C-alpha cells in the first residue's frame, strides 16, 4: 500500500478545504497560507510531496502488536480486521464485510480468532476500512516503536 492509497480520503478532504495540501512529519496538512509559504509549497515541497505520495506506507506497530502479528501469521492467519463493535479479529482466509462484522465465505471451515481483550491494540484498523488488512503486508511494511 502506498501513502496515496492510505491517505486518499484525507487528501481529497484537505484539497476541498484548503488551497494547498502538503506533508509535514508524515502528516497530511493543508493551508490557505502566506505568500512566502505558498511559494515554498509550489516550488520546493511539491517534488517531495509527489515522492511521498508514491512511497510505501509504513504502519507503526508497538512491539506487542508486532510480536502478536508474527505469532498469528506463523499459525496460519492472513488477515486482521475490526468489526463495527470495535473488536479485532484475525482470519485464515480473506473475509468480506457483512452487516456489522467480517465473515469468510466458508465460515464452517475457517479459522477465526477473536481478539476482544486485545482490541485496544491496532488502533489503525477501522470498521470503515473497505478491505481487511493483510498480516503479511503489515509485517513487511511496518516500523516497530518502543513500548513505553
Secondary structure, 3 states (H helix, E strand, C coil): CEHHHHCHHHHHHHHHHCCEEEEECCEEEEECCCHHHHHHHHHHHHHHHHHHHCCECCEEEEHHHHHHHHHHHHCCCCEEEECCCCCEEEECCCCEEECCEEECCCCCCCCEEECHHHCCCCCCCCCCCCCCEEHHHHHHCEEEECCC
